[in-house]
Amino acid sequence: ISIETSVHESKARDNWTVPVILTSSFKEQGIDTLWEKIIEHFKFLKDSEELKNRRFKQLHEEIQTLLEFKIKHYMENKLKESEMMDIIKKADAKEISSSQAVEDIFRRL
């Protein structure tokens, strides 16, 4: 993938044209320009509410992950392993569907 292709794809995503800046920390070149572009991008994200949207999405994902962990932990403590295996065996034997197995598990919680 060329740099131009990558830049074009990122612009289509959030209307920000990614600048290509030649930098060298060894030669101390381009660092100030890079920093200016970082500040410009942050301002763009704030002004377009993209930063707010991204933070909201991250928070949503974090809460969902924590909730899934908590539910799984609760289920593991509440339902005996033998009960869970019995339900899984019924589903494996096609006596019940996967969704019926889930419903059965929830009723036992």
N, C-alpha and C positions, 0 to 999 in steps of 0.2 A: 504494500500500500504506500502510495506516495504521500508526502506531507500535504500537498494540495487536496488530495482526496479526503484525508482525515479532517482537514480544516473545513471542507465543504460539508461533510457529514455532520460535524458538530454544529455548524451554523443552522442546518435544517432542524436540529433538535431544539435549540433555545434562542435563536436569533442573535447569537453572539458570534462575531467573526474572530476566530482564534488567531492572534497575531503569532507570526513566526519570528522569533527574536534570537539572533545569534549571541550566545553568551560564552564566557570563559572565566571561570573563577581563578584559574591559573594566571591569565593575563589581566584579570580584573576588568573585563570588557562586557558591556551590556547588562550589568547587574542592576544599575539604576533604572534603565529602561524596563527591564523585567519587573522590577518592584512597582514601577508606575502602572504597568499593564495589570499586575495583580490587583492593585488598588482600584483601577478602572473596572475590572471584572467584578470585584466585590460590590462596587457601587451599582453596576448594572444589575447584579442579582437582587440587591435591595430594592432598587427603583422599579424593577419589573415584577416584584413580589415573588420571583423565582426562589429566592433564599427562604422566604417564609413558607412557600409550598414544599420545598425540599425538606425543611426542618419538620414540618407537619407530617410529611410522609415518613421520615425517619422515626418520629415519635410514635406514629401509628404502628409501624413495623415492630418497634421495641415493645410496645404494650401488647401487641398480638403475640409476640414470641414469649414474653413473660407469662401471659395468660395461658398459652398452650403448655408451657412448662408446669405451671401451677395445676392445671387440669390433669395433666398426665401424672403428676406426683400424687394428686388426690386420688385418682383412679387406681394407681398402683397400691396405695395404702388401704383403700376401701374394698377393692375386689380381690378375692383370693386368686392366686395363680391358677389353681385347679379349676375354678369357675371360668376363668378366661379361656383356658385350654379346652374345656368342654364346649364352649360356644364356638371356638375356632374349629374344633373337630366337626361340629355340626355343619358349619359353613363349608368345610372341606369336603364333607360327604354329600354336599348339595341338598342337605335336609332343610337348610335355611339359606337365604341370600346374605350377601355381605351387609346390606343395609339393615336386614332383619337382625343380624348379629350385633350391629352397633346399637340398635334399639333395645335389644335384650340386655346388653351391657349397661346402657343408661338406666334402664328400669331397676337394675340391681344396685345402682349407686344411690 
